[in-house]
Amino acid sequence: MRMRSPDPSPLSPSEALLHGQFASWGSGSNSNNNSCPNSPGGPGGISPTASPTPPSASNYALTLTYSHIHIQRLCPRPGKEARLLLPLSELVGCSCPRAPAPPLLVLYWYPPGKKRKGVSRRRQVRAYLSESRSEAERWSAAVQCLLRGVAVTSDTEFSRSLLPRPRRLLLLVNPFSGRGQAMQWCQTHILPMIREANISYNLIQTERQNHARELIREISLPEWDGIIIISGDGLLHEVINGLMERPDWDQAIKIPVGILPCGSGNALAGSVNHHAGYDMCLREPLLLNCCFLLCRGGVRPMDLVSVTTSPAPNSNSSPRRLFSFLSVAWGFVSDVDIESERYRGLGSARFTLGTLVRIASLRSYKGRLSYLPPSVMTTSPDATPPPPRRPLSRSITEGLEGFCKAPIHRTSSDMGISEQRSLRRGEGEREKEERQRERERRRQRARGGGTGVVRASSLAEDRERELEGEMEAEEELCSERSGTSSESNEREDCNMGKNERLVGIKDEGEDEGTVEQDSSEMDEDDRSKDGDEEEGEGMLPSKVLCESFTVDLGQEADEEGTSGFSYEDNPPDSRPAIRKNSAPSSQIVSALLSQPLRPEPDTALYSVEDMDLNGTYCQREPYPLDPRERALTISSPFRHSPFSYKAKALDQNQNASRPRPLSLLQHSQSNSLPPKLSSLSLSLSPTPPSSPSCTSPHASAYLVPRVNTPNSTSPSPLRTPSSSFNFDISEPTGPLKNRPFVTLPSNLPKDDLLPPLDQPLPTRDWVTIEGDFVLVLALYQSHLGADLHAAPQAKFDDGLIHLTFVRAGISRATLLRLFFAMERGTHHSVSSPYVSHVTCRAFRLQPLSSRGTLTVDGELVPYGPLQAQVHPSLSRLIVGDSGVKITRF
Ligand SMILES: Nc1ncnc2c1ncn2[C@@H]1O[C@H](COP(=O)(O)OP(=O)(O)OP(=O)(O)O)[C@@H](O)[C@H]1O
């Protein structure tokens, strides 16, 4: 019994809603005490025929207030606390068993677990024997009224009639999610708690992929107060899309949805758990927290993101639209998600192993990422309006990894350094500066042969010139100001600023050299270079925090500080990539990291396909590739990868009816640790040579005109409307999600920020980054997995997409450090010029590499151009007490 010390402030009578005396009844935790009352109606519940245990000698005085039940032992025993304060916020329900059971008041209490991570909240059932049934029922009704948010006062006559009808929930269980424990957990954890909360439910097991989606499209929704997914995030993805495919989608999507985590990633559950203020946890503790929050009720609006994907390969259909509640991933994250399917038996540890394998064979992808930063808006009508904001029109073309770092530092932010400086000046100066830059860009493009192709080797010069242009403009501004009393001071300031920036440019150049060396020699030299890198760190800009988002300008310098990074340096519970329940031990990690990372000779070739403005792939120059990469499918070190790319994939619908169990069976052969892990070759993936000096034959080939550059050329001659989306690319045959061709309702919310996928983006306001990426991750929840706090600022309804992109050139150690820091959500402070975090309202992703994986909410979608826009607060999520109470009863 958890008796607490007496409340120092005695209860005032006005606070008390009810007061009464009860005798004790066998109480305690369900697991330890067989004599205690069990779940109402559940197995082991109070048997009507059971003869009541004789009341104990000790009696209790119970007082009910708006927030607590005060339980006072009337005959204090030595060594025992005399008083227990039971917060109503920790109760899921209360009952009064029907006759012939004794007149009991039964309280179902789930106090939170100990602070130590991973310790579950524990179920405690407390039963008190009343003098009469009517008194017990009065108390039960009063407690339930408070739990359900019914307005009551001390004058209220409590009875069952005051209670709203029990909530009705549709529970959808994917029995194959995670490690296949969903049904077992239903019986042991979920259903008992739901019964105790007096919730009615219908439980349906899904039988195949898209079963839930079809079901949700058809059912009558007014019968339900909520739809609960007992699975991973994939099943919720189906439900959300099923709701949006209904003719009454605008009503349907407002039905509260909830998630009880039984998958392996459980990102949304992790976000809900975090939102409720609980410590990060996994498995049963996470499930119990989420189930508790569900029973407490309370919903919040949740943003949905409308994603338009390319049509499936070999299909003549148009782009597909779907709705996403979690993420879009390309590169590292989606690769790990899909490739680690084969380790599903490991539970969430599959991501750990997948992460290590993918880091060992790190690869990068060419592509173009464009995004629309959120606009600056004043929320208060009294607030002074912001200065007129010049529409931003920026496009950043990056060269090879580590080569052109400066542009991304400065301009990928909504209010980057150059923009902030411009805004301080008058419109005239800004326009003048803009014109000057424009002229410079045009000259630059003309030098590129008039094709719009930007030479990679010229990018750094380009950027340097741009900076010089800015400085000249500033100098002009200073000279215009001369004549005032502060003339000399200002001039000095200006000159000083210029010198500092020139030093900065020089230093960046030096740093780039270092980073190139880093990418080619990697870890072998890590330790020795540590000191040098530290030196350079102070010379670079450190970090710009923008109003709406953060862009890390940090120095990759302490990248090499990661040479000192070892598993010994990190407490075991602070590793997201190496999870607590991970199968791979630190020895595996050490083995992987201790391998020398050698650049592989570029001995084999495969074709790199470039894409024109219309999203059509065209073959460009050959791209060097390690022969093993070709042999090992998508650079997996596992020879029998079930995800090998076939020359031509089946239409995704040909997998359509393949139920999950089959796919699990199919993967079961590889559901084991990699053979001979220690002999894994840590060869570099086919990233281009680190030198930007165009030694790579393809260096200028993949840099194609940018659609949203103001002066970009008209659409490429390769573009033909009919050939748009006609991708001759292969897809993994296994897990590509079958999406039945359903005609979406015509009145769905429009993606008003985006043109059709085959049209160029608007020339204003958008930012484009082009180059080699290790990963692009668009997240709209705080968590990417239950223990990956990947977007710490994200809220369910912030109307924002949180974009993280990592560019090629990042070392394995830094990447690993980034994932480690993600567990605590501190990865934004991992200083690396290759890592950027921004927010946006819409984005477009155009992969330029011919192979890769794209996932939406962890589900594979056709590989090709994709775009997305956030639709704020479109749906409603059950989050517990911190939300608004469910009103539909
Ligand atoms: N009965 C079933 N048989 C086969 N596949 C199913 C079944 N029910 C659902 N699915 C599909 O299984 C896929 C994975 O489900 P889900 O994401 O819920 O679990 P998970 O992958 O274990 O969890 P997480 O996404 O958190 O890793 C989804 O695409 C879903 O459509």
The ligand as a Tripos MOL2 file, in Angstrom:
@<TRIPOS>MOLECULE
LIG
   31    33     1     0     0
SMALL
NO_CHARGES

@<TRIPOS>ATOM
      1 N1         -3.0490   -9.1500  -41.1040 N.pl3     1 LIG1
      2 C1         -2.0970   -8.5920  -41.8100 C.ar      1 LIG1
      3 N2         -1.2930   -9.3470  -42.5720 N.ar      1 LIG1
      4 C2         -0.3120   -8.8010  -43.2620 C.ar      1 LIG1
      5 N3         -0.0260   -7.4760  -43.2800 N.ar      1 LIG1
      6 C3         -0.7910   -6.6670  -42.5550 C.ar      1 LIG1
      7 C4         -1.8580   -7.1900  -41.7770 C.ar      1 LIG1
      8 N4         -2.4420   -6.1540  -41.1340 N.ar      1 LIG1
      9 C5         -1.7580   -5.0310  -41.5110 C.ar      1 LIG1
     10 N5         -0.7850   -5.3380  -42.3650 N.ar      1 LIG1
     11 C6          0.2210   -4.4540  -42.9690 C.3       1 LIG1
     12 O1          1.4480   -4.6210  -42.2760 O.3       1 LIG1
     13 C7          2.2390   -3.4690  -42.4300 C.3       1 LIG1
     14 C8          3.0250   -3.1850  -41.1780 C.3       1 LIG1
     15 O2          2.1730   -2.9470  -40.1270 O.3       1 LIG1
     16 P1          2.5380   -1.9810  -38.9510 P.3       1 LIG1
     17 O3          3.2920   -0.7960  -39.4380 O.co2     1 LIG1
     18 O4          1.3070   -1.6760  -38.2340 O.co2     1 LIG1
     19 O5          3.5080   -2.8330  -38.0510 O.3       1 LIG1
     20 P2          5.0700   -2.7360  -37.9150 P.3       1 LIG1
     21 O6          5.6840   -2.5980  -39.2480 O.co2     1 LIG1
     22 O7          5.4670   -3.8790  -37.0860 O.co2     1 LIG1
     23 O8          5.2650   -1.4400  -37.0440 O.3       1 LIG1
     24 P3          6.1450   -0.1530  -37.2810 P.3       1 LIG1
     25 O9          5.5690    0.5180  -38.4890 O.co2     1 LIG1
     26 O10         5.9660    0.6390  -36.0350 O.co2     1 LIG1
     27 O11         7.5130   -0.6560  -37.4760 O.co2     1 LIG1
     28 C9          1.2880   -2.3670  -42.8090 C.3       1 LIG1
     29 O12         1.6150   -1.9730  -44.0990 O.3       1 LIG1
     30 C10        -0.0820   -3.0010  -42.7990 C.3       1 LIG1
     31 O13        -0.8130   -2.5510  -43.8940 O.3       1 LIG1
@<TRIPOS>BOND
     1     1     2 1
     2     2     3 ar
     3     2     7 ar
     4     3     4 ar
     5     4     5 ar
     6     5     6 ar
     7     6     7 ar
     8     6    10 ar
     9     7     8 ar
    10     8     9 ar
    11     9    10 ar
    12    10    11 1
    13    11    12 1
    14    11    30 1
    15    12    13 1
    16    13    14 1
    17    13    28 1
    18    14    15 1
    19    15    16 1
    20    16    17 2
    21    16    18 1
    22    16    19 1
    23    19    20 1
    24    20    21 2
    25    20    22 1
    26    20    23 1
    27    23    24 1
    28    24    25 2
    29    24    26 1
    30    24    27 1
    31    28    29 1
    32    28    30 1
    33    30    31 1
@<TRIPOS>SUBSTRUCTURE
     1 LIG1         1 GROUP 0 **** ****
